[in-house]
Structures are given as C-alpha cells and as structure tokens.
Amino acid sequence: MNRVARWFTAPVPLGRVAAFRTLVYLFVAADLVVFTPWVRMHADVPGSLYQPLLIGRLLPLPTPGYVLVTVTFWLLLALSLAAATGRAPRLLGWLVFALYLQWMVVAMSYGKVDHDRFDLLVALAVLPTVGAARHGDPTRSERAGWALRATQLAVVATYFLSTWAKLRFGGLDWLTGATMTRAVLRRGTVFAEWSTHVPHLLVVVQFLIVAFELSTPLVFVLRGRWHWLWVALMYAFHVMVYAAVTISFIPHLVAMTSFLPLEKVRPVVRLRRLLRRRADRPLPAD
C-alpha cells in the first residue's frame, strides 16, 4: 500500500465513527423539524415551479407533491432516529442517505441552493460502508478512517467550492466591491454594524475570507497543537460569521466534527457514572 492510500485509510478508533454517526443521524432528524421545516411547504407548491437540480434530472426524481414530501418526511425522521442507535448500520444508513438526498433535492430545486449540505451528504454516503461500530470501542479500523477522511476532504472542498462560486458569479468584484457591506446592511448585528463606518475594512475582510477558505487544506498538514488550533480556527470563523450577519452553517459544522476525537465524548457513560455516584452517596442522618 503506497503512502497516499495509507493516508486515505489511516485507521481510527471505531468508537470515533460510532459517535460521529450518532451525531450525524440525530442532526438529520433535527434538521427536518428545527432547521429546515420550510421544506414541507413545497408539498403545496405547484409542480410547474419545480426546477430540479442536475442530480434530480439525471436520476430522474419525481416532481414533489403532497404524498412524496409527506412520506419522505416521516420515513426520514423515523429512520434517522433509528440509525442514530447504531442498529443495522448498513441498511438504515443507505436508506437515510437516499431519503435525505431526495429531501435536499426537494429543498433546493426552487431557486435557493445552500452549499453547507455537501459535506453532510458525503458523510451520509460513506458512513454505511463502515458497518458495526460501538461507542467507546478503541479498535482501530481502516474503514472507519476512510469514512472520516472522505468527510474531511468534503469539508475542505466546501471551502474551495465556495471560493470558486464567489469568483465565478461575482468575479473580482466580490473581493473589491461592497459584498460584505451589503450583507451587513441587510442582516448585520450590533457586532458588525460599526464596521460599515470604517473605510475599506470590509474589503479587507473579503480578502481575508477568501484567503482563509483557500488555506483550509493546512488542516491536513499541521500536527499536534497546531492542528487542533487550526480546527478551532475553522469553528471560530463560523462563530464570527454568525455573530456578524447571522448566517449559520450548521450542517457543515456537524460534518467538521469528523476532525475531532469524538470517541472521548461518551455522554451515556458519564450519565451512568453520575447516577451511580448519587446512588452510592450515603443518606443524611435523621
């Protein structure tokens, strides 16, 4: 096996992919009812307004209607919650991926396309390939490593594709124009409103955004403390964006947890220990 193949399949603990899998499937359920409940409204939209994405034309997928949207919603909600338990990881995983892909085509085929779903869809596509994985299992697996690496590459690709879209549709004017000024004036918060009064500041910010997006592959090069600082910087970037213009990238942030040692986060075990300590605590004397 050559060096590139070893890098793609560097083994990681099965407990890490188990925790990542639970988080991803729980987010899918939350996405349906909390983050994108508006997708269900497409059930009542005339079919003539449906302009499917390329993948919707290639497959081809049916035009959304009341039955399709409603059945997809309830099936996806039930199956994603079931998949979060780790049971039948291949069967449930593939079903969740197929249904969520259908859900995203329904969501994004009416003129609005979000780019923060790409890496989450990649995660859903690769997780079923891992098979069984238990929380806290220290056994290292190349399959688990490949699934997480594929997701990580999709995370970094999201930044590159974002820059490509900026330059493709906005050209150099995206960098030198009033892109951020318009964003702040339209949806800026108290944390960003002051910036419109500082000459050229937001133009500098635009260059810094593109520079950051193009430098994200450093996460694969840096080691030790510097690696974790860079991952923290990636999260901090999105915190600052949300604080400034209330644009969130929650699906992307979920996919980004593929960089974290999630096997160390075991809430069920901690809850059991807490309950055991309380049970063992002596009762107060009368």
Secondary structure, DSSP 8 states (H G I E B T S, - for coil): --HHHHHHT--EEHHHHHHHHHHHHHHHHHIIIII-GGGGGGGGS-GGG----HHHHHTT-----HHHHHHHHHHHHHHHHHHTTTSSHHHHHHHHHHHHHHHHHHHHSSS---GGGHHHHHHHHHGGGT----TT---EEHHHHHHHHHHHHHHHHHHHHHHHHHHHHHTTHHHHSSHHHHHHHHH--TTTGGGGGSTTHHHHHHHHHHHHHHHGGGGGT--HHHHHHHHHHHHHHHHHHHHHH----HHHHHHHGGGS-GGG--HHHHHHHHHHHHHHS-----
